[in-house]
Amino acid sequence: MNPIQDDFDDIGEAISENRQLKAANRYRIVVAIDNVNFQPAFVSDPVPTGRQILSAIGLDDRDEITLCAILPSGDFEDIRLNETFDLRGREVERFIVFRTDREFKLTLDDRQLKWGKSTIEANALYALSGIGPEQAVFLEVRGGNDRMIEPDELLDLTDTGIEHFITAKRLVQGYTIIVNSLDESVPNKQVTFEQVVQLAFPNDPVGSNIIYSMTYRHAASKPHAGELAEGGVIEVKHQGTVFNVTKTIQS
């Protein structure tokens, strides 16, 4: 039997160094709860049960819980409370827990994912994809054009068709906004009040006695929805930022 060499061994380090786990008192894994903010946790057994993993992060196994291991392929694998998971040689250090037994299935580049909430922040998909800044996550639209997803979007998994995602090179050829229900193209991410007014009412004379009011939603900048006043500037998404512009003629 090998003597205990360290107080703990790090599963992630063992994977990156392509080595066997050392004999230790504890083994460090990383676990996220209801999101992808992974935090370190320690288990005393290199072959822990699902219940032991939950105990390591202070969760009560009597609650409704979904526990998954994130495999090297990126697929999610369910772990039952009494089921053991062998940390030796599996190349798995990341686990994700949802405090619910509800489950939404989705794919990301053919990886089988499970999400325990009815909404998912797009930045979670970006984090799970492992892509670089030159790439983006797209919602796969069967029979239509795939839609690029911005990292700050919140996606409703209960909506029809919100289940298949892919990664590809980021689109950079301008921005498409919706002004009074019409698609319009702008060259830059920053859009001014005056630009949008010109798109909404291109034939109005400059300097006339017209007062414009504007609301927007799905903006890239915060707040993501609100009113934009004269002289104002917001940042738009590559697709989907919506403006409504009305005018009042002063007598």
HELIX and SHEET records of a PDB file:
HELIX    1   1 ILE A   11  SER A   16  1                                   6    
HELIX    2   2 GLY A   50  ALA A   56  1                                   7    
HELIX    3   3 ALA A  122  SER A  129  1                                   8    
HELIX    4   4 PHE A  193  ALA A  200  1                                   8    
SHEET    1   A 3 ASP A   6  ASP A  10  0                                        
SHEET    2   A 3 ALA A  24  ILE A  33  1                                        
SHEET    3   A 3 GLN A  39  VAL A  43 -1                                        
SHEET    1   B 5 ASP A   6  ASP A  10  0                                        
SHEET    2   B 5 ALA A  24  ILE A  33  1                                        
SHEET    3   B 5 ARG A  94  PHE A  98  1                                        
SHEET    4   B 5 THR A  66  ILE A  70 -1                                        
SHEET    5   B 5 PHE A  76  ASP A  78 -1                                        
SHEET    1   C 5 ARG A 111  TRP A 115  0                                        
SHEET    2   C 5 PHE A 104  LEU A 108 -1                                        
SHEET    3   C 5 HIS A 164  LYS A 169  1                                        
SHEET    4   C 5 GLN A 135  LEU A 139 -1                                        
SHEET    5   C 5 ARG A 147  ILE A 149 -1                                        
SHEET    1   D 2 THR A 119  GLU A 121  0                                        
SHEET    2   D 2 LEU A 154  ASP A 156 -1                                        
SHEET    1   E 5 LEU A 182  VAL A 186  0                                        
SHEET    2   E 5 TYR A 175  VAL A 179 -1                                        
SHEET    3   E 5 GLN A 239  ILE A 249  1                                        
SHEET    4   E 5 ILE A 210  ARG A 217 -1                                        
SHEET    5   E 5 GLY A 226  GLU A 227 -1                                        
SHEET    1   F 2 GLN A 190  THR A 192  0                                        
SHEET    2   F 2 VAL A 233  GLU A 235 -1                                        
END                                                                             
